């Protein structure tokens, strides 16, 4: 939701700085940034950086995202 975000969600349940997606080598990961409502990967709330692969379902607030090629 923040103005400096690469992906901005129109979701009142997403924090201004909610999560970060990054790449390390050939692996992608997502990290919750201390959001109020949590970040979920395949319906599990994450508490540390978590590896994601193609097809992984991510939920931020009430918004569902999927890593695609």
N, C-alpha and C positions, 0 to 999 in steps of 0.2 A: 504494500500500500504506500510505502514511502516514495517521495518524488525522485530519489536517487536509485530506486530499484530497477534492475534489468527487466524483471517481470512484475508488473503491477496488477494486483488482484482487487476487484471490486467486491470485497467480502468483509463485512463488519466483524467477522470472527477471526480475521487474520490481523496479526500485530503489524505495526508500521515496519519494523525490521524483524521478520518472522523466521526465515530460514535462508540458508545459503547452499547452493548447488555448485560443486566444483569438480575438477578433474585432477587426478594425480597419476601421471603416466597414462596407462590405458584404462584406468578405473575411474568411474564417476562416484561421487558421494553426495550426501545431503546432511546438513547439520542444522539443528534447531538453534536459534540465537536467543534463547531465553524467552520465548513467546508465552503469552498468557494461556492459550488454548492448545498448545502442543503441535508437533508435527508427527504425522503418522505415515509409516511405510508398511504397506500390505496389512493395514489395520492394527499395527503395533506402534504405540507411542515410542519415539526414539529419545534417548537421553545422551547420546554421544554420536559423533559422525558415523554414518551408516552407508555402506557400499550399496549402490543401486545399479541395476542392469536394465537392458531393454525390456519394456513391459512392466516394470515395477510401478505399482500404484502408490501415489503420494497424496496425502490429504493435508491441506493447509486451511484452517478454518472449516468452511463447508464446501471448499473447492477441491475437486479431484484433478490431479495431474498425472501424466504418464510419460516416462522417458521413452522417446522414440528416436529412431535414426533419421 
